């Protein structure tokens, strides 16, 4: 999946840094909550949305490199 290029505004950089903090500082907490959500079938949409958000984050992160 490819996202259109995003201009690197200050808010984009802030968003990437926030995701860095959440994923690398609290990764076990995030993983635990995803596993909890997976047990509930009604949470499927939330998991898909979160995975899409992570893909978008990865694209933004790559654009900063």
ZASEZA-845706 format. One line per field, with one value per residue: residue number from 0; residue in one letter; z, x, y of N, C-alpha, C in turn. Coordinates in steps of 0.001 Angstrom, whole numbers. Layout:
BEGIN
k = [NUM	...]
r = [A	...]
n_zz = [Z	...]
n_xx = [X	...]
n_yy = [Y	...]
ca_zz = [Z	...]
ca_xx = [X	...]
ca_yy = [Y	...]
c_zz = [Z	...]
c_xx = [X	...]
c_yy = [Y	...]
***
This chain:
BEGIN
k = [0	1	2	3	4	5	6	7	8	9	10	11	12	13	14	15	16	17	18	19	20	21	22	23	24	25	26	27	28	29	30	31	32	33	34	35	36	37	38	39	40	41	42	43	44	45	46	47	48	49	50	51	52	53	54	55	56	57	58	59	60	61	62	63	64]
r = [X	X	X	X	X	X	X	X	X	X	X	X	X	X	X	X	X	X	X	X	X	X	X	X	X	X	X	X	X	X	X	X	X	X	X	X	X	X	X	X	X	X	X	X	X	X	X	X	X	X	X	X	X	X	X	X	X	X	X	X	X	X	X	X	X]
n_zz = [0	-862	190	-623	-955	1907	2977	4996	7636	10743	12416	11332	11849	14635	15115	14202	16037	18377	17894	17786	20457	21761	20568	20958	23614	25051	23981	24820	26270	24260	22553	24277	24569	21932	21639	23529	22301	20021	20924	21022	18837	17854	17844	15582	13499	14763	15124	12458	11670	13359	12419	9843	10512	11621	9315	7862	9587	9329	6680	6941	8715	7163	5294	6746	7011]
n_xx = [848	578	937	-1	2559	3346	3518	6227	5340	5457	3553	3319	5851	5779	3686	4864	6990	5517	4259	6589	7375	5184	5201	7805	8422	6273	5647	4957	2649	943	849	-374	-2926	-3866	-4047	-6040	-8172	-8449	-9754	-12370	-14963	-16403	-14588	-13122	-13121	-11836	-9270	-8437	-8442	-6453	-4249	-4084	-3472	-952	432	358	1815	4306	4939	5172	7298	9356	9593	10881	13420]
n_yy = [-1167	2189	5486	8838	11324	13232	16551	17582	18853	20677	19527	16966	15876	15982	14170	11776	11565	11261	8773	7239	7394	6126	3538	2535	2942	2044	-446	-3083	-2642	-1613	-3862	-5714	-4564	-4711	-7486	-7962	-6654	-8228	-10442	-9764	-9824	-7659	-5662	-5737	-3820	-1664	-2728	-3061	-371	625	-826	245	2859	2429	1623	4000	5600	4312	4972	7766	7834	6723	8753	10660	9740]
ca_zz = [0	-929	505	-1285	-105	2816	3293	6353	8475	12149	13016	10857	12614	16007	15104	14098	17316	19346	17628	18233	21920	22133	20109	21443	25069	25636	22998	25420	26618	23006	22108	25178	24251	20641	21903	24213	21303	19079	21517	20847	17403	17480	17793	14343	12783	15470	14836	11076	11644	14022	11502	8783	11116	11724	7968	7534	10417	8722	5504	7427	9323	6051	4632	7584	6963]
ca_xx = [0	1371	190	564	3554	2812	4521	6746	5035	5809	2602	3659	7021	5307	2920	5813	7695	4566	4156	7858	7326	4198	5557	9089	8477	5150	5248	4288	1305	186	636	-1355	-4252	-4286	-4464	-7334	-9182	-8642	-10670	-13743	-15227	-16900	-13449	-12371	-12952	-10824	-7963	-8113	-8131	-5163	-3230	-3960	-2757	456	1001	545	2953	5533	5216	5665	8618	10290	9818	11798	14776]
ca_yy = [0	3403	6689	10005	11977	14226	17567	17403	20003	20459	18579	15616	15439	15760	12928	10672	11459	10718	7336	6647	7272	5105	2196	2041	3016	1298	-1458	-4239	-2169	-1553	-5241	-6325	-4027	-5262	-8871	-7892	-6285	-9328	-11421	-9273	-9755	-6332	-4738	-5974	-2554	-879	-3321	-2713	1045	787	-1334	1241	3984	2028	1673	5409	6015	3777	5802	9057	7592	6553	10040	11445	9154]
c_zz = [0	-673	-256	-368	676	3061	4758	7161	9898	12787	12578	11666	14056	16107	15063	15421	18404	19159	18036	19730	22341	21783	20737	22960	25706	24730	23621	25827	25376	22533	22970	24837	22912	20840	22603	23226	20360	19613	21328	19363	16968	17372	16499	13576	13431	15183	13423	10971	12248	13109	10349	9286	11252	10357	7553	8313	9797	7490	5921	7973	8229	5362	5449	7486	5838]
c_xx = [894	479	798	1556	2912	3873	4956	6549	5472	4846	2867	4825	6632	4539	3850	6557	6794	4403	5434	7817	6382	4687	6835	9215	7423	4724	4563	2860	411	-143	-421	-2768	-4755	-4768	-5825	-8446	-9480	-9618	-12130	-14013	-15702	-15772	-12654	-12115	-11855	-9419	-7531	-7721	-6751	-4033	-3009	-3190	-1265	1140	1289	1727	4269	5928	5779	7083	9670	10583	10741	13230	15594]
c_yy = [1230	4601	7859	10708	13119	15281	17434	18684	19686	19469	17156	15062	15143	14449	11717	10479	10897	9212	6616	6392	6151	3708	1667	2108	2126	157	-2666	-3874	-2146	-2969	-5933	-5853	-4528	-6694	-8896	-7576	-7437	-10362	-11016	-9091	-8368	-5312	-4884	-4681	-1712	-1404	-2958	-1240	1297	304	-362	2460	3662	2037	3109	5979	5552	4589	7161	8929	7453	7878	10943	10958	9749]
***
